[in-house]
Amino acid sequence: MSVQRSSRNWAFALFAIALVIAPLVFRSSLATTVLSQIGYTIIICLSFNILLGQGGMLSFGHAVYTGLGALLTVHVLQTFAIPLVWMPLVGGLGGAGIAVLLGYVSTRKSGSTFAMITLGLGELVAALALMFPQWFGGEGGISINRVYGTPWLGLSFGPAIQVYYLIAAYCFACTVAMYAFTKTPLGQLLNAVRDNPQRVEFIGYNPQRVRYLAFIIAGFFAGIGGALATIHFEIFSAADSLGMARSGSWLVFTFLGGTTVFFGPMIGAVLLVCSTVLLSGLTKAWLLYLGLIFIVMVMYAPGGVASLLVNHGRMARSGALRTLWPAYLATVLAALLAFTGAAALIEMLYHHQFDAMFGPSVEFLGITLNTAVWQHWAAAAAVTLIGWALFETARKHLAGRLSVLQPEEAAA
């Protein structure tokens, strides 16, 4: 137990150091923007994982609590002379308040019924935002100026670096708080409700009440994340903040990061920001790539990136990976071959559909592909199929080797 506590303390210490030195290492304005987005996205993904990972509650309306928390922050900031440093807590209270109202309805059911209720409530709030533009800002949104607030310790939060450190401070505090929640009796009960609600009810607890309290806590942290996002961009847009697409992004990337490990959503947050900010600048078909990656992860790594890291870290410490590197290398190379062929098909298809006015030629990895030549389509399809077949063969061989080594590792 003392070893685990020491490792946990070291992990949080390293996380704090990384938050402090990150803008000193990456000094460009783009890097500061990306780091700020990663900070508040970590809070939101971790709050979503309270529902999905800990409670087994698949929510399609998490954007309601981030968005309405941000909306309350905007109106309070425009009305009262409160220092900006406290505004994220206002957003948190707003998210928790909405969770108190909507969570009572949502958490009365579980499973697919809960998911459908959250979907309906999310679409309802998004529709209401269009009906009341004077409150939600309409299509143009609501702009704010974060420097109008009362300075705090001489900080106006005008420079982007000051906003980053504000986000980083809340990111660290919220991460520690949400980790501490997992160790509380309520957090442990939430895991039990996820696994066996009948047994929890049998020993005298109300599963609905446990889900409801967790829902409120998740709404509080989601509101903090939404408020920080609005402070960062200095604008609230209901169309972007409350829609199903925003809720879907929290779901997809929390899942990709990993819902079974605490730091999994943090990885998902990094992937989300890097994909939307960096990948979108490399290809116009970046959303299609994300969809394919999500499908592949669901099929082959349902535990997410974090689960892969934990499992392989355990095998690396036992020395099992030393005998498996040829199988891993073959699997990775086959996957790269299949991905290259699929990417060529995607780029050709996207160019043919949307950029045909510029001619049939499209550049891909230094090679000129022609959408008017069927042989190029056939070659890309052949590379994809061959790579996929090789990947399946290498993967099954690797899975067989792992099934032999894992019992030996457990016995050791």
Summary of the structure (lengths in Angstrom):
residues: 412
radius of gyration: 23.5
end to end distance: 20.4
largest distance: 69.8
contacts: 1375
relative contact order: 0.12
helix: 80%
strand: 3%
